[in-house]
Structure formats: structure tokens, C-alpha cells
Amino acid sequence: MPGPSNIEEPAHLFAPLQLRDVRLRNRIGVSPMCQYSSVDGFSNDWHLVHLGSRAVGGAALVLTEATAVLAEGRISPEDLGLWKDEQIEMLARIFRFIEAQGAVPGMQLAHAGRKASTAAPWKTGEHVVAEREGGWRPIFAPSPLPFSPDDIVPEALDHPGIKRVVEAFADATRRALEAGAKVIEIHSAHGYLLHSFLSPLSNQRTDEYGGSFENRTRALREVVAAMRAVWPERFPLFVRISATDWVEGGWDLDQSVALAQQLKNLGVDLIDCSSGGAVPGAKIPAGPGYQVPFAERIRQEAGIATVAVGMITTAEQADQIIRTGQADLVFLAREFLRDPYFALHSAARLKAEIQIAPQYQRAFPQPDPKK
Ligand SMILES: Cc1cc2nc3c(=O)[nH]c(=O)nc-3n(C[C@H](O)[C@H](O)[C@H](O)COP(=O)(O)O)c2cc1C
């Protein structure tokens, strides 16, 4: 199976990457970013322009924001969703546009767990969305522990409830395939449902889904297995994790390495290495590239491709991460909001060749190969 070493030339930011049958034209991906711009989970013109312009901007992989597999698994009422077939059509249009620009369309599939029914960040008023304001109850988690004292007390998922979530991830995967996605990323980070099963801080169950490492990872492994059964062999499956909770007694990097090994055996191709979000108040030493060492260690020790993400903002920084084998891909979020053409600008800085939409070629002259 293609792995981190399956590259055609010495790795650098503009070297292509083959993952199963999917070829990424370079190592730059658009990190999933909630847009809080949907009505009833539907994508619309905003998503077309937001995602489409980053494909025009030269990114190799354009991932949607966290897309809810169940309506109750949305973070906010305005989240993107894929819990019904009607939501496929507009996504298919967006993905066709992304592909026409030479980028690969992908989706992040998610369930918000105990962070569901909260307000989009720019909304004024209460953080928790009341039912009369479009919020919903109950919300679900491994254990009946609210994220913070002001948040909703979630209902602990029973076994049929866990089965329903696993099936919802598989159903959404089938819809993503129909829409034309070529990469799926499971969101198991930032304190949302699947991460909250992994972390002993939020999972205090005493059944086979809580307690030991084997038990806390069970829900995620079941989701992966169910998705792999419907997601074609030819397409890669990614998992985003919080490599550490940054809290003593929480999920940590050693467990992340062990998890990555297990996931690899279940057909996961790449681990996207983020961190934090399990509990409020964690002290996170954020700074340029602060999560890169997680991607590096998981790549080395679990022998699986990784994404480095978090405060990667320059061409040189991104190129160095790839050249030194710390990760196979870099994902950028906020820098892509500042500069949708980050990849085109980076190619110019690093004097690399890149495909430019003919409509824009006059603004991005390419180096003359004869000089
Ligand atoms: C506006 C915004 C929305 C985000 N939404 C998501 C999301 O839907 N799923 C996710 O896994 N991370 C999300 N994140 C986190 C980013 O994907 C990324 O991991 C984080 O911002 C660090 O990268 P950066 O320093 O390049 O912004 C979001 C970040 C931003 C800024």
C-alpha cells in the first residue's frame, strides 16, 4: 500500500504525492475550516467560492469544513451537513469545480458530541444555543460530563446510540463518494465526539467503550472500519487527531502513536496531527509550527503518512517541514484565509513550477525553464 516513502522525487513542497490512486500535485492542503454559513446543513455559493478560490490558488487538496454526519452532531445550527441525500447535489457542483482546477476535493466528516448546539463565534448572545433559537437537545457524549460548567450536560450514548453514530459516518461516506469527494478525513480531534471517547478526561465509561486504551479507541476503530467498508480502496482515508490534550492524565503522544499503528492496520492512510480541545483551560504553547513534532514522531514511529498543521505561514517553513521528513503534507487554515493564493505565491518564492489557471497567468509569470 502506498506509504510515506512512495514519492517520485526527493520530497519538497512542490513534489507530488501519490496516496492510493489519488495524486496530489503538491504538499499543500486547505485545512478544514467551519464557515457557519449553511442552512439545514446545505452547502451554497459561499462554499463554492471559499473552497473554489483555494483550488484556483494552487492548493493540492481542498477539504471541506467539519461536516456533520447527523443533524444532532453539528457544532452550530449553521454547520455544513451530509446526513441526507439532498445535501449531495450542491457539494457535487463544488467538487467538480475544485477538480477542474487540478486540486483534489475532500471532506472532513464529524460529530460534535458534547460541543454540539453552540453558537457560531461571531454571534452575539449565549454560547449555548437555546432550542427556540435553533439549538437542540439532547446532545450526546461518552459520559454525561459537560465541556465546561456553563455548557449543556450531554446524554451518555448507549450501545444502540453508538451504533447509530457509526452507521451515520458510513452513510455520510457513501454520500461523499456520490458527491465526488476523493479524500475523507474523520474528525477525531478538538474535543468533538470521537476525541471525547479517546480522552480519559471526557470518557469515564465502565463498559467496553471506556477505561483501557483498547476500550477508549473502540468507537473510532468501529467508525473507521464501517467507513472503509463503503469508501473505495482506491481513495485515501485520513484521521485528524489531537495528538495531545496538553493536560496531565489526558490523551497524549504515546497513545497517539499506538492509535496510529492500529488505524494503519484498518486501512487509514494518513494521520492529521492537531492538538487540544478536550477540556477548557489547557496550557498550549502555541507558536510557529508548534504541532509539527507530533506529525514527525507519529510518522517515524507508526510508519504512516502525516499532516503537519498549526501556525504554518510561510513557503520556506512549509518546504522545510517536507524536506526534513517531518510530515508528508502541510495543512494551512488561517494563512489560507489571508491569502487564498498561498500555493501560487509560495511557488514563486521557491521558484517551483505550478499550474496556474489560464485566466490568471499574466499575474503569475512562471520561471523560464531554459534559464
Ligand atoms: C475559521 C476556522 C475554522 C476551523 N474549523 C475547523 C474544522 O471545521 N475542523 C477542524 O478540524 N479544524 C478546524 N479549524 C482548525 C484548523 O483546521 C487548523 O487546524 C488550525 O486553525 C491551525 O492551523 P492554522 O494555524 O494554519 O490556522 C478551524 C480553524 C479556523 C481558523
The ligand as a Gaussian input file, in Angstrom:
#p B3LYP/6-31G(d) Opt

LIG

0 1
 C      -12.114000      29.651000      10.896000
 C      -11.591000      28.333000      11.355000
 C      -12.415000      27.218000      11.350000
 C      -11.923000      25.964000      11.719000
 N      -12.727000      24.854000      11.592000
 C      -12.199000      23.615000      11.743000
 C      -12.916000      22.457000      11.359000
 O      -14.020000      22.527000      10.828000
 N      -12.333000      21.245000      11.575000
 C      -11.078000      21.134000      12.108000
 O      -10.588000      20.020000      12.292000
 N      -10.362000      22.232000      12.451000
 C      -10.878000      23.453000      12.231000
 N      -10.102000      24.561000      12.484000
 C       -8.697000      24.366000      12.859000
 C       -7.826000      24.422000      11.610000
 O       -8.139000      23.402000      10.677000
 C       -6.330000      24.357000      11.962000
 O       -6.052000      23.082000      12.484000
 C       -5.925000      25.423000      12.964000
 O       -6.509000      26.672000      12.644000
 C       -4.412000      25.612000      12.997000
 O       -3.925000      25.961000      11.724000
 P       -3.534000      27.492000      11.324000
 O       -2.545000      27.973000      12.332000
 O       -2.958000      27.332000       9.941000
 O       -4.789000      28.320000      11.334000
 C      -10.587000      25.826000      12.155000
 C       -9.785000      26.963000      12.216000
 C      -10.251000      28.189000      11.801000
 C       -9.330000      29.368000      11.816000

